[in-house]
Amino acid sequence: MKSEAPPSQHSSASSHKIPSHPPSISGASSMLEQDGGESVKVCVRIRPMSQKELLAGNTNCIEVQNPQLLHLKQKSNIRQYAFHQILEENIDQAHVFSETGVGSLLESSLDGYSCTIFAYGQTGSGKTYTMAGSEERLGRADYVSDESDGIIPRSISYVWQRMNSRNEKFFVKSGFFEIYNEQVRDLLNPSSGVKHCRWNLKQGFFVEELMVVDCLSIDDMIAVLNEGMRNRKSGSHELNADSSRSHSILMTYFISEITSEEGHSIKRYGKSYFIDLAGSERLKETQSSGGMLVETKNINRSLFVLGKVISSLGDKKNRGLKPHVPYRDSKLTMVLMDSLGGSSRALMIACVSPAISYVEETASTLNYATRAMNIRNKPILQVDSQEHLILNLRREAHLLKMENDYLKEQLSRATGGLPPLMVDYANSKSATPKETNINQYQNEVNTLRDENLKLREGRENAEKSYHKLMIENQNFYLKLENLESTFVGAGLKDEGRPKISQNYTINTLINENANLKKRLNSLQQENSEITAKYGDNTYVNPDDFKSLQSIHTQLQYKVEELQRRERELLDLIFKTKKKE
């Protein structure tokens, strides 16, 4: 293992939603929300009653109705709670891992997303056992995996198997720290003293100068877990002989690199947080004193702030608003900021005791768990900013090419099947497979935009011309039908052809001929007046003469055209009368 600083994380500007399967129950909200967000997944684990609780005559205060619904018996009242998954007393560690959907979150981390898995509940409710298994066994140098392993060691085995079966090349880094008495301590380097929580725009809240080591094998990751467990603070009191006195956070970074078909290297930055919270305690029950009393007060204070954060984020009245969320009020909520209402996928495992003597603590845990289901996160794919820009440009270029092909097809149809005279940029030099430069992608996108704009204009013009020709064609068709009606027979119609209009009759043609004669006489009169005004003995300016000569030529052409039209109409009238 090699120690180094935490890897830099690059936030993507686009949100990629992760599909998830909502529970088929009433009362538990779907993980995937309509606005693109994703709710925190909440599972409840009920531990078996201890021998001490049984000897004290405790009865079971929890009745599980189905895998998503339970009843809590509290004095004379029965309250109903619905969650994504409820794990009963007889569920073993392997089923806890599979039923809570931890594998799905780990897959998201390998894909480049952030995910958080944390256990919440009162002291002695089974949080540490659920997350890690036996702390004492995990801290041994001769640790060997067995059936009692919790979520963390099982997750380490799972992700390493998945990384070996995927095409990407992975780089794994890990760090381990605890929050003890509101102070952050490095569990991999305990002698380094108290660490500080900092915040910046790129990473959010992070622990400054925390030791993060390279993990080249599964043994390295197990070694990180073992070292951290050995150094974690624990103590003994009346409620728990081996109580965790701190909040522990195991961070694992997954940097994946894959080469695309175009030869471009793509890096993604995923991470997983495994958080084992210290349990809330009643001072009277724990009989704490001295240093342990201070620990208990600090634990309860940080969990109280966590409860306030969950309540603020989970209040449905605040949806669509930006309520004040007291993340900065404790180190724990600073670390959980990205997991609760941020850009991470989150799983909360609420651990409870079924003993009636702890029904108040159980009710409190279930109430916070219910509110947590209303918290919505928006998972974001973490990629390098330049690579993200290239991916977006390539995606936009692909969409523009699709639109380009569609517009070319539409324009070709509008122009009667003739292909448009456009450059095929898809096969030109600007779209070679080896392009990796951002400017080249941008140029290609701009070129396709310009071409698509021209194609749209061409298609619109072609459609306008087409409609204009259709209207003219319809008018010519009606005129032809009317002429046929006049010269072949009024009222004649062929099979499948509409009845012919009879606007053009012989009388209509005679009237039209009379009008043409009037126009002809008028033009001849205008011609005579011009000749009389500008005769041979009258001086005319050469420019005026050219202008008048042009007018005279035009009038003469109109006269000849009208005379020709008159002859045609007379001939048609003559033929019509002859047939009659």
WOTAMO-V547903 format. One line per field, one symbol per residue. ss: DSSP state (2 for helix, 1 for strand, 0 for the rest). Layout:
# WOTAMO-V547903
ss=???
This chain:
# WOTAMO-V547903
ss=0111000000000000000000000000000100000110111111100022222000010111110011111100111111001110000022222220022222222220011111110100002222200022220000000000002222222222222220001111111111110011110002220110111100011110000111100222222222222220011000000011001111111111111000001111111111110001002222000022222222222222222222222202220000000022202222200000000111111111101222222222222222220001100000102222222222222222222222222222220000000000222022200000022222222222222222222222222222222222222222222222222000000000000000000222222222222222222222222222200000000222222222222222222222222222222222222220
